[in-house]
Every structure is written in C-alpha cells, then in structure tokens.
Amino acid sequence: MEYFVELLQQYGLVIVFLNVLLEQLGLPIPAYPTLIVTAALNTSGEHAIATLLLLAVSGALIADTIWYLAGRRYGKRVLGKLCKLSLSPDSCIKQTEALYLRIGPPALLVCKFVPGFASISSALAGSSGTKLLTFLIMDGLGAAIWAGSAFWLGITFSSVIDQLLLVLVEMGRWGAMLVIGGLITFVAYKWLERYRFMKELRMARISVESLNELMERGERPVIIDTRTPDLLEDGWIPGAQFLPLAKLHELELEIADNAEIILYCSCPNEVTAAKIAKAFISKGYLNVRPLAGGIDAWKLAGYRVELK
C-alpha cells in the first residue's frame, strides 16, 4: 500500500491523466476517487492543482472527442454499442438522450457526474449534429467542473484522507489488498446486477419484417411506443399509442386480454420496451412482444413512419 501512495505522490500527473482518459473511454476504472486522493496528497504543492486540473480535463477531452467523432460518423449505432457495454443498460440511452435533447449541449456540463454517461453524451453530441467547437467548450467546462469538485473535496478533507491512507499503509500488503478487493467487488457487483437485469428481460421478440407483414395483411396489433415525448420528432410506427416508462404506473389501457401487443423503444436490447412488456404480462396480457431493434430497425428497413 505504501508503494501505491508513493506512486500517486511521484507520478500523480501521469496517473490522473491516464485514469481519466481510460474511464472516459469506457473502462470501469473510477477516476473520481483517484482525483480526490491525488489532491489530498498534494496539498503541499508538489504538483500544482492547476496542472492536475489541466491534465484531467485534457484526458477527458481526448476520450470524449473520440466518442464525439464516432457518433458523428456512425450515428446512433455507436450509442447501441456503448450501452451494450454499459454497467447500467436499463437507463443508458433513455436518460442521456432525453436529457440532451431537452437542454442541448449544456447537458455536457453535468453528464460526467453520472457514471458511464460521459461517453454516451459525447457520442450523442456527435450524432445529433452539435458543432465541434460548441462540444469542446461545453465538454471542457463540464470536465473542469467534475475534476475541480473532486480536487476541492480532496483538499477540504485532506486530513481525514491522510489518516485513512496512513491506516492502510500501516496495514501493508493487507491494505493494498483491501483497496484492490474493493475495486474488484464494485465492478463485479455492477456486472452481476447487469446480468440479472438482462436475464430478467429475456423474452421472445418480433422482427420488424414480421410486424410489417402483419400490418400489410390487415391485422391490427396494438403497437405501443415507449419513448419519452422528447424522442418522437423522428417519427413513430403508424397507429402506435404512446406509453413512456415514466407513465407505467398509469397503465390502464382498454385492450382485450387476447390482443397481440407490440412494444418498441430506441434503446439497446429493447430494454424499456421489455420492462413495460413485463408490466403488461403481470396484468394478464400474454401475447406481448418487444420489437427487435426498436424504431431504429424499423426505419433502417425503410418502413413508413408517421410524423407530427
């Protein structure tokens, strides 16, 4: 453990830059605790806080710009890939996209405070056409606020952090194992939580081709769009009703028990649609299926959508 503390003291600049860069690229390596501890260890001024802040912001900007360019080139496809890797896939795109579309680039000022959302918001900025200069300014300010708050906490509570580190140093190898074990436990817990969530939502899907065939044959399944109102500007499947996840507690639709119900969203693995499908099933509706690929797959296949 003493070796770890010495590394932070001697190579704090490099460690801060790399940790922030890797976390913003998507690796589950929390950088915020590193920023706090590094600031606490450098209250004597060995590394100027301004320099640490510059490196933290630089690391974040490099990683975020990579995701921004990926979003600009590949559009929403990169969002799906990101959320499939996310430790919180249930709210991944839904919350970030709704926030970004509601308030625009200023969302970049706060996205870094939500674990896993920084890379998604950067890719969304690219896919939604935000200008590069606007992105760099907002993202840089957001990174400065995020890293600055960590440094402020580190400096403010430096005496407490120093005491905690002293205890860990005195524990020697056991102290280091405790820190590493805590990190491993955190990541393992989040992945287990993710696995259980995805397992719970496994159910049969209907393809966009099959849904289109049903509609062309004159059959009228109940089609439900589960997206928030902010996400409807690009259109919806003809005849769809609207039931966002936030309105799930108001589920009182007049639908026959044997009706075929198709739900769709714009999220990876049809997470939101599957959650609402589970709610329908719990109320006695058995013929319920999410639409594989959601609205994005429907539009990609060239099928008609309705607009306001």
C-alpha positions in Angstrom: 0.0 0.0 0.0 2.9 2.4 0.7 4.1 1.7 -2.8 0.8 2.8 -4.2 0.8 6.0 -2.2 4.4 6.8 -3.4 3.3 6.2 -6.9 0.5 8.8 -6.5 2.9 11.3 -5.0 5.6 10.8 -7.6 3.6 10.1 -10.7 0.3 11.8 -9.8 0.2 13.8 -13.0 0.5 10.7 -15.3 -1.8 8.6 -13.2 -4.5 11.3 -13.2 -4.3 11.8 -17.0 -4.4 8.0 -17.7 -7.1 7.2 -15.2 -9.4 9.9 -16.6 -8.6 9.0 -20.2 -9.4 5.3 -19.7 -12.6 5.9 -17.7 -14.0 8.3 -20.2 -13.1 5.8 -23.0 -15.5 3.4 -21.2 -13.3 1.2 -18.9 -14.8 0.6 -15.5 -11.9 2.3 -13.7 -13.4 5.0 -11.4 -11.3 8.2 -11.7 -13.1 10.4 -9.2 -11.6 8.7 -6.1 -8.1 9.0 -7.7 -8.6 12.7 -8.2 -9.7 13.2 -4.6 -6.8 11.2 -3.2 -4.3 12.8 -5.5 -5.4 16.3 -4.5 -5.3 15.4 -0.8 -1.7 14.1 -1.2 -0.6 17.2 -3.0 -1.8 19.9 -0.6 1.9 20.7 0.0 2.1 21.9 -3.6 4.3 19.2 -5.1 2.0 19.1 -8.1 0.1 22.3 -8.7 -3.6 21.7 -8.6 -3.9 23.8 -11.8 -1.6 21.4 -13.6 -3.6 18.4 -12.3 -6.8 20.0 -13.4 -5.4 20.7 -16.9 -4.3 17.1 -17.3 -7.7 15.7 -16.0 -9.5 18.0 -18.5 -7.2 17.0 -21.3 -7.7 13.3 -20.7 -11.5 13.8 -20.6 -11.5 15.9 -23.8 -9.3 13.4 -25.7 -11.6 10.5 -24.9 -14.8 12.4 -25.3 -13.7 13.8 -28.7 -13.1 10.2 -29.9 -16.7 9.3 -29.0 -17.9 12.6 -30.5 -16.3 11.7 -33.8 -17.6 8.2 -33.6 -21.1 9.5 -33.0 -20.8 11.9 -35.9 -19.7 9.2 -38.3 -21.8 6.2 -37.2 -24.8 8.0 -35.7 -27.0 6.1 -33.2 -25.3 2.8 -34.0 -22.4 3.7 -31.7 -24.9 4.5 -28.9 -26.2 1.0 -29.0 -22.7 -0.4 -28.9 -21.8 1.8 -25.9 -24.9 0.8 -23.9 -24.4 -2.9 -24.5 -21.1 -2.4 -22.7 -22.6 -0.2 -20.0 -22.9 -1.4 -16.4 -26.3 0.3 -16.3 -28.1 -0.6 -19.6 -31.6 -0.1 -18.2 -31.3 3.7 -18.2 -28.3 4.2 -20.5 -29.6 5.8 -23.7 -33.1 6.7 -22.4 -31.9 9.1 -19.7 -28.9 10.5 -21.5 -30.8 11.1 -24.8 -33.8 12.6 -23.1 -31.6 15.0 -21.1 -29.5 16.0 -24.1 -32.5 16.6 -26.4 -34.2 18.6 -23.7 -31.4 21.0 -22.8 -28.9 20.5 -25.6 -25.1 20.9 -25.3 -25.3 22.3 -21.7 -26.1 18.7 -20.7 -22.3 18.1 -21.1 -21.7 20.2 -18.0 -23.3 17.5 -15.7 -23.1 14.2 -17.6 -19.7 13.3 -16.1 -21.3 13.1 -12.6 -23.4 10.1 -13.8 -21.1 7.1 -14.2 -21.0 5.8 -17.7 -22.9 8.7 -19.3 -19.9 10.8 -20.3 -19.0 8.7 -23.4 -22.7 8.3 -24.3 -23.4 12.0 -24.2 -20.3 12.7 -26.2 -21.4 10.2 -28.9 -24.9 11.7 -28.8 -23.5 15.2 -29.3 -21.8 14.0 -32.5 -24.8 12.1 -33.8 -27.2 15.0 -33.1 -25.1 17.4 -35.1 -23.6 19.6 -32.3 -20.9 21.8 -33.7 -17.3 20.6 -32.7 -16.4 24.0 -31.2 -19.6 24.0 -29.1 -18.9 20.5 -28.0 -15.3 21.2 -27.0 -16.3 24.3 -25.0 -19.1 22.6 -23.1 -17.3 19.3 -22.6 -14.2 21.1 -21.4 -16.2 23.1 -18.9 -18.0 20.0 -17.7 -14.7 18.2 -17.3 -13.3 21.1 -15.3 -16.4 21.3 -13.0 -16.2 17.5 -12.5 -12.5 17.3 -11.8 -12.5 20.5 -9.9 -15.1 19.3 -7.5 -13.0 16.2 -6.8 -9.9 18.3 -6.1 -11.9 20.6 -3.8 -13.1 17.5 -1.8 -9.6 16.2 -1.7 -8.1 19.5 -0.4 -11.0 20.1 2.0 -10.8 16.7 3.6 -7.1 16.1 3.2 -6.5 15.5 6.9 -9.2 12.8 7.0 -7.9 11.2 3.8 -4.3 11.3 5.1 -5.3 9.5 8.3 -7.2 6.8 6.2 -4.2 6.3 4.0 -1.9 6.1 7.0 -4.0 3.3 8.4 -3.9 1.5 5.0 -0.1 2.0 4.8 0.3 0.5 8.3 -1.7 -2.5 7.2 0.9 -3.0 4.5 0.0 -5.7 1.9 -3.4 -6.2 3.5 -4.2 -2.5 3.0 -3.4 -2.8 -0.7 -5.4 -6.0 -1.0 -8.3 -4.2 0.7 -8.3 -1.4 -1.8 -7.9 -3.7 -4.8 -10.5 -6.0 -3.4 -12.9 -3.1 -3.0 -12.5 -2.1 -6.6 -12.9 -5.7 -7.9 -16.0 -6.1 -5.7 -17.6 -2.9 -7.0 -17.1 -3.9 -10.7 -18.2 -7.5 -10.1 -21.3 -6.3 -8.3 -22.3 -3.9 -11.1 -21.7 -6.7 -13.7 -23.8 -9.1 -11.7 -26.5 -6.5 -11.4 -26.4 -6.0 -15.1 -26.5 -9.8 -15.8 -29.5 -10.3 -13.5 -31.3 -7.3 -15.1 -30.7 -8.6 -18.7 -31.7 -12.1 -17.7 -35.0 -10.9 -16.3 -35.8 -9.1 -19.5 -35.2 -12.1 -21.8 -38.3 -12.8 -23.8 -39.4 -13.5 -27.4 -39.1 -10.6 -29.8 -40.9 -9.9 -33.1 -38.9 -8.7 -36.1 -39.7 -5.6 -38.0 -40.3 -7.7 -41.1 -42.9 -9.8 -39.2 -44.6 -6.7 -37.8 -44.7 -5.2 -41.3 -46.2 -8.4 -42.7 -48.9 -8.3 -40.0 -49.8 -4.8 -40.9 -49.9 -5.5 -44.7 -52.2 -8.4 -44.1 -54.7 -6.0 -42.5 -54.1 -7.3 -39.0 -54.0 -4.6 -36.3 -51.8 -5.5 -33.4 -51.7 -3.0 -30.6 -48.5 -1.1 -31.1 -47.1 0.9 -28.2 -44.3 3.4 -28.4 -42.5 3.5 -25.1 -40.2 6.5 -25.8 -40.4 9.9 -24.0 -42.1 12.8 -25.9 -38.6 14.3 -26.4 -37.7 11.4 -28.7 -40.7 11.4 -31.1 -39.5 14.0 -33.5 -38.1 11.4 -35.9 -41.5 9.8 -36.2 -43.2 6.6 -35.0 -44.7 3.5 -36.4 -48.2 4.1 -37.9 -51.0 3.6 -35.5 -48.8 3.5 -32.4 -50.1 4.5 -29.0 -47.7 6.2 -26.5 -46.8 4.9 -23.1 -43.3 6.1 -21.8 -41.8 4.2 -18.9 -42.5 7.2 -16.6 -46.2 6.7 -17.1 -46.1 2.9 -16.4 -47.9 3.3 -13.1 -50.8 4.7 -15.1 -51.2 1.5 -17.2 -55.0 1.5 -17.7 -55.4 0.9 -21.4 -58.5 -0.6 -22.8 -57.1 -3.6 -24.6 -58.6 -7.1 -24.9 -56.8 -9.8 -22.9 -56.1 -11.8 -26.1 -54.8 -8.8 -28.2 -51.4 -9.0 -29.7 -49.3 -6.2 -28.2 -46.1 -5.0 -29.8 -43.9 -2.5 -27.8 -40.8 -0.7 -29.1 -38.3 1.8 -28.0 -34.9 3.2 -29.2 -32.7 1.5 -26.7 -30.3 -1.4 -27.0 -31.7 -4.9 -26.2 -35.2 -3.2 -26.2 -34.7 -2.6 -22.5 -37.5 -0.1 -22.0 -40.0 -2.0 -24.2 -39.2 -5.2 -22.4 -39.7 -3.7 -18.9 -43.2 -2.4 -20.0 -43.9 -5.7 -21.6 -43.3 -7.4 -18.2 -45.8 -5.0 -16.7 -48.4 -6.0 -19.3 -47.8 -9.7 -18.7 -48.2 -9.1 -14.9 -51.7 -7.7 -15.6 -52.7 -10.8 -17.5 -51.8 -9.9 -21.1 -49.9 -12.9 -22.5 -49.4 -12.1 -26.2 -46.9 -9.4 -25.6 -43.6 -8.9 -27.5 -41.0 -6.2 -27.8 -39.9 -5.2 -31.4 -36.4 -6.4 -32.1 -34.2 -3.4 -32.9 -37.0 -0.9 -32.0 -37.8 2.1 -34.0 -34.2 2.3 -35.4 -34.5 -1.1 -37.0 -37.9 -0.2 -38.4 -36.6 2.9 -40.1 -33.5 1.2 -41.2 -35.6 -1.4 -43.0 -37.3 1.5 -44.9 -40.8 1.1 -43.5 -43.1 4.1 -43.2 -43.3 6.3 -40.1 -45.7 8.9 -39.1 -44.6 12.5 -38.2 -46.2 15.3 -36.4 
